[in-house]
Amino acid sequence: MPTFHRLHRPGEPFILPCAWDVASARLFAEAGHPAVGTTSLGVAAGIGAADEDRETLTAMAALIANMRRALPEGLLTCDFEDGYSDDPKGVVDILRRSFPSLPAPAVAPGGHRASSEGVLAVDGINIEDSARGRLLPAVALAGKVNAIKDEFPDLFVNARIDTYWTGQDNLGDTLDRMRRYVDSGADGIFVPGDLELNVIAGIVDACPLPVNVLASPRFSLEQLADVGVARISTGSLLYRTAVSMALQSLEGLASGRPAQTANVLSYFAVSDVDS
């Protein structure tokens, strides 16, 4: 089993920090986190684009390439929106072009034969069943997951169910979609949104795969571990926190107060990260 897969242990969740640039990725890795993801909101905001609107592919591919150069041995996963295409074969082609293969051994880690196309520069992806804020039929994502796993069997495919994210708080539909994505070969299930703890527990109980949720302002790591969560993603939280702190700092300066530098990384600390 590939290393990234082994991080997903139900009841022993790891925190996945989501980066928006190379410096944040390296800082998160140096802080001891075993894997680093990306935030599509942070990437979209960086290019002045709308999130989840199929506009981030070029920027996301460039970020992953730079993150891989900076963290050659690191475990990386990224937001892949809805695959940037309606066609499963098109999604596979986009994935191959966007995250070019690394040289692969004849037999991949875990004893499985590697894809003829080699190993992608990412260890995992999130791929979602909504686009432009609209929930899509489950059959669409199921076909994409199946095509991706056929071509890249060792890639961790985290199937994101956007029922709650799009405001359709329907546990029954969520579980129906979960079963379809499990049958299609997904490696994990991600249900973002402000879910009640009993809803998360119900999803975990029904799901044979590791379940991923967003970091919550209401529930601690221990509480999420107790209901069997395997992975806790920061999503866009860290990016939004950084921007919020920047605005607070700027507001203080504009009001005439001295610059507040306590608990702020020094210029040289950040500069050294990129050297």
Buried (B, 14 or more C-beta within 10 A) or exposed (E): EBEBBEBBEBEEBBBBBBBBBBBBBBBBBEEEBBBBBBBBBBBBBBEEBEBBEBBBBEBBBEBBBEBBEBBEEBBBBBBBBBBBBEBBEBBBBBBBEBBBBEEBEEEBBEEEEBBEBBBBBBBBBBBBBBBEEEBBEBEBBBBBBBBBBEBBBBBBBBBBBBBBBBEEBEBEBBBBBBBBBBEBBBBBBBBBBEBEBEBBBBBBEBBEBBBBBBBBEEBEBEEBBEBBBBBBBBBBBBBBEEBEEEEEBEEEEEEEEEEEEEEEEEEEEBEEBEE
